[in-house]
Amino acid sequence: MKLEKIYNDIVKETLYLAKHKSGLSVYIMPKEGYSKSYAIFGTHFGSIDRKFITPGQKEYTEIPDGVAHFLEHKLFEQPDGGNVFESYARHGANANAYTSFNLTAYLFESTQDIIENLGILLDFVRQPYFTDENVEKEQGIIGQEIGMYDDDPDWRLMMNFLASMYAEHPVNRDIAGTVESISKITKDTLYQCYNTFYNLSNMVLFVIGDVSPEAVAECVEEHITETEPFTEEIVRDYGNEKPEVLRSEITQKLSVSVPMFMFGFKDTDCGYDGKSLLKKSLELSIIARAIFGKSGELYTKLYDGGYILGELGVEVESEKDYGFTMLSGESNNPEEVKRVVLEYLKDATPKGIAKEDFERIKRSIWGQYIKQFNNINAVAHGFMSNIFNNIGIFDFVDVIDTITLEDVNKRFKEQFIPELSVLSVVEPV
């Protein structure tokens, strides 16, 4: 496995990359002198991947909601009855895993025995063991987890928001599925999805810390012997999402002391990835900070007017097939927050973002990008989130300087359309 070295003179960081004969993409970022190392092994298989064509087949397969998350849980159960976490613990590592809308990832962090822990990671993820009995047992465990999320105000706020914004795209469904949907999962379902999405050509390994790239490469060669990567892409069907939102408002009653709200705008400019997607994401981030940031006029109006209680969360989500910009917080009258925001945007959109704000925020984003390389956890998770959108870790350097004030103001006028907004509220019982 030949290692290619890329050095970025702007951020003063080096990345090694290689393509294993199995199809696995391997990336290594050495950080000499760091006490901790971090490895993350991810597959491009998330909760939204519920209808697909496996390479070599012709017909679509449609699976129940929650399979990606269910599969993540089951991979920790080994054929020999061994405990993966105990294996990690013997080598001083903390391990975890997560499933998102777009990917599933398995990870560890450690201050010692990095190569030994990497071997554990590479081995257990590639040893699926599903039986009728252990699948039935897991259905009960995950069913309890789903019940907890059903009562979680923050989670319900978000999922109600997405379910109102998207009519067709499966981002409108809970990552863990429902009790009913997971009851339909069988061992055959899990093996079919594993063989499709855990093909190593659909996976990425990223290692960062005080590690030798050559030692990581040797470990990969030792533990991975597969030589049959997919030669075609997995075909994914996310439905025929129309530009409009499904509903503009939704309210749910739960055990909260004051009403919580999430208000945001659907992004209809989708369907592309790579540097173009990164550019859009950065443009929206500049707009969000300028318009909704704590130093802005709108935040002051909302806070001083008593419309919001405390902080105002702001999030920009830009994926290949969906996206949104939203604000969240607590308010005694979320409808008034919506009214004030829309009124402000009606006046602000024609004016656009001021040049001085644009330049200040752009410099701030630059600074944050440079600073992130001191946090290996943040680098690893950011890398994994971006790589499946064909965005490289150094692409930011090429893209940020291409963004102009005209680009940002054009995006501002196109993005924040009142008819494409959704207000999600969780209010006290």
C-alpha positions, 0 to 999 in steps of 0.5 A, spaced: 500 500 500 503 506 497 502 512 501 502 519 498 504 525 502 500 532 502 503 538 505 499 544 506 504 550 507 498 554 509 496 550 515 503 547 516 500 540 516 501 533 513 496 528 510 498 521 508 493 517 504 493 511 500 488 506 497 488 499 499 487 493 495 480 492 498 478 499 496 479 502 503 481 509 503 486 510 508 488 517 511 493 519 516 495 525 520 501 525 524 501 530 530 508 529 533 508 530 540 501 529 542 499 525 548 493 522 545 491 519 538 485 518 535 482 513 530 475 513 526 473 507 521 467 510 518 462 507 512 457 511 508 451 508 511 446 512 515 439 512 517 437 516 510 440 510 506 433 506 506 432 504 499 438 502 494 441 498 489 447 494 491 452 493 485 451 487 481 444 487 482 438 491 478 433 491 483 432 496 489 432 494 496 428 497 501 429 496 508 426 498 515 427 505 518 433 504 523 437 499 520 444 503 520 443 504 527 441 497 529 447 494 525 452 499 529 449 496 535 450 489 533 457 489 530 460 490 538 457 483 539 463 478 537 462 471 534 466 468 539 463 472 545 468 476 546 467 483 549 470 489 544 470 494 550 474 489 554 479 488 549 480 496 548 481 497 555 487 492 556 490 497 551 488 503 555 483 505 549 476 509 550 472 506 544 465 508 541 461 509 535 455 513 532 450 513 527 448 519 523 443 521 518 449 520 513 454 515 516 456 510 521 463 510 525 467 506 530 472 510 533 477 510 539 482 514 543 488 512 546 495 515 549 498 508 548 498 502 544 495 505 538 497 500 533 494 494 537 488 498 538 487 500 531 488 492 529 482 491 534 478 496 530 479 493 524 478 486 526 471 487 530 468 492 525 469 486 519 466 480 523 459 481 523 455 476 527 447 476 527 443 470 529 435 470 530 436 470 538 441 476 538 437 480 533 430 479 537 434 481 544 437 487 541 430 489 538 428 490 546 434 494 547 433 499 542 426 499 543 427 502 550 432 507 547 427 509 542 422 510 548 427 515 551 428 519 545 421 520 544 421 523 551 427 527 549 425 535 548 431 537 544 430 530 540 423 531 538 424 539 537 429 537 531 425 531 528 419 535 528 422 540 525 425 535 519 419 531 519 415 538 517 420 541 512 421 534 508 415 530 505 419 525 501 427 525 503 428 520 509 432 525 513 425 526 516 425 519 519 428 518 526 435 515 526 434 509 530 427 508 527 421 506 531 419 500 535 414 498 529 420 499 524 425 495 528 421 489 529 421 488 522 429 487 522 432 480 521 439 477 521 438 477 513 436 484 513 443 486 517 447 481 513 444 484 506 446 491 509 453 489 511 455 486 505 452 492 501 455 498 505 461 495 509 464 493 503 471 496 504 470 501 498 465 504 501 469 505 507 474 510 510 479 510 515 482 516 519 488 516 524 491 522 527 496 523 533 503 521 534 503 515 530 508 513 524 504 513 517 508 506 515 506 503 522 499 504 520 499 502 513 503 495 515 497 494 520 492 495 515 496 490 510 496 485 516 489 485 518 485 487 512 486 481 506 480 483 502 481 484 495 474 485 492 472 492 492 466 494 488 467 497 481 460 501 481 457 506 486 451 504 490 445 507 487 441 511 493 434 513 492 432 519 497 425 520 494 422 525 490 423 531 494 419 538 492 422 545 494 416 546 498 416 544 506 410 539 508 408 544 513 410 551 516 408 549 524 408 544 528 407 543 536 408 538 541 407 538 548 412 535 553 415 535 560 419 542 559 418 548 564 418 553 558 417 553 551 422 551 546 423 553 539 426 551 532 425 556 526 429 555 520 429 555 512 429 549 507 435 549 502 433 547 495 439 548 492 442 541 493 444 535 488 452 537 488 458 535 493 465 537 493 468 544 493 461 547 490 458 544 497 463 547 501 463 554 498 455 554 499 456 551 506 461 557 508 457 562 504 451 560 509 455 560 515 457 567 514 450 569 513 448 566 519 453 569 523 452 576 520 444 576 521 443 571 527 450 572 531 450 575 538 453 581 536 448 582 531 442 587 531 437 581 530 439 578 536 439 584 540 432 585 538 430 578 540 433 578 547 432 586 549 425 585 547 424 579 551 422 574 545 428 569 547 430 567 554 438 566 554 442 564 548 440 563 541 443 557 537 444 557 530 446 551 525 447 551 518 446 544 515 449 543 508 449 536 505 449 533 498 441 532 498 438 536 503 440 542 508 437 548 512 439 554 516 436 554 523 435 558 530 433 555 536 432 557 543 427 558 549 421 563 548 415 564 552 412 566 545 415 562 539 410 565 534 413 572 536 420 570 535 418 567 528 414 574 526 420 578 528 425 574 525 421 574 518 420 582 519 427 583 520 429 579 514 424 582 509 428 589 511 435 586 511 435 581 505 435 587 500 440 591 503 445 585 504 451 583 508 455 589 510 462 589 507 465 590 514 461 584 517 463 580 511 470 581 512 470 580 519 466 574 519 471 571 514 477 572 518 474 569 524 472 563 520 479 562 517 482 563 524 477 557 527 479 553 521 487 553 523 485 553 530 481 546 529 488 542 528 490 543 535 483 538 537 485 532 534 477 529 536 474 535 532 479 534 526 477 526 526 470 528 526 470 533 521 474 529 516 469 523 517 463 528 516 466 531 510 469 526 506 463 522 504 461 529 501 468 529 497 470 534 501 478 534 503 481 536 509 485 542 506 479 544 501 477 549 505 484 553 504 482 553 496 475 555 497 475 560 502 478 565 498 474 565 492 468 567 496 466 574 495 461 579 498 457 578 492 456 571 492 454 571 500 449 576 498 446 573 492 445 566 497 442 571 502 437 573 497 435 566 495 436 562 501 431 565 506 424 565 503 418 565 508 414 560 504 420 555 505 420 556 513 418 551 519 417 553 526 417 547 531 415 548 538 415 544 544 411 547 550 409 545 557 404 539 558 
